[in-house]
Structure formats: C-alpha cells, structure tokens
Amino acid sequence: QHIITYGNPNADPLVGDWDGDGKDNIGVRMGNAFSFRTSPITTPTETTQSISYGDGSPHDLPITGDWDGDGKDTHGIVR
C-alpha cells in the first residue's frame, strides 16, 4: 500500500494506463485541468502529462478509458 499526495484536496482522482505500458497510474482532474502521472509512484522522479479539457463544471463526471484501442487510457467527461 502506498499513500501519496497528488493534486489538491478537492481534485477528482483518476486511474488509468496513460502511457500504454500495461500498468495503471494515478491522475487527477482539477477544474478543466487533467494531470496524469506516467512514472511509478515508487520512483523519486515524477513525470506528469497535463491537458486542459472541458469547461471545468463541477457537474461534469471525469471518466477514463482506451477509447481508440491504442493501448493507452485517456480522459473524457460525462455531462
């Protein structure tokens, strides 16, 4: 078990295989900013990809999945 701090306390947590390596990593949505950690949480160096998506409405539900079959999960929202 690992406990880490990632994003702010009001961030929506996400999980997915952001880089297609077959392993899930953490991510968060804060407003319309999605941040995906692609380095393992056990490494001291953090590699993060950030993307702006949507309008940041608190009513949007953040979702993740491999929408195009390329082996990588990406973000989406449900309104």
C-alpha positions, -999 to +999 in steps of 0.1 A: +000+000+000+012+035-009-002+068+003+008+098-018-003+134-023-012+143-058-033+173-068-052+194-044-076+181-018-106+189-040-093+171-071-112+142-087-090+111-086-084+091-118-067+058-126-055+046-160-027+033-182-017+067-196+014+055-214+004+021-227+029+001-205+002-022-192+003-006-157-022+018-142-010+051-128-027+079-109-042+111-123-065+139-112-089+164-126-089+199-111-114+221-128-107+217-165-071+205-160-063+168-161-029+157-149-017+121-154+014+107-137+032+083-161+061+075-137+056+049-110+048+062-075+078+043-062+103+064-082+117+097-068+113+114-102+077+124-112+067+125-149+033+142-154+013+150-185-012+178-182-041+185-205-070+211-204-103+196-213-139+207-209-151+238-191-144+226-155-180+224-145-183+206-111-213+187-126-190+170-153-181+135-143-145+127-153-140+092-169-111+073-184-108+046-210-090+034-241-114+050-265-094+043-297-079+009-290-043+021-289-035+006-255-035+039-237-062+053-215-072+089-220-096+113-203-132+122-210-162+138-193-199+129-190-224+157-189 
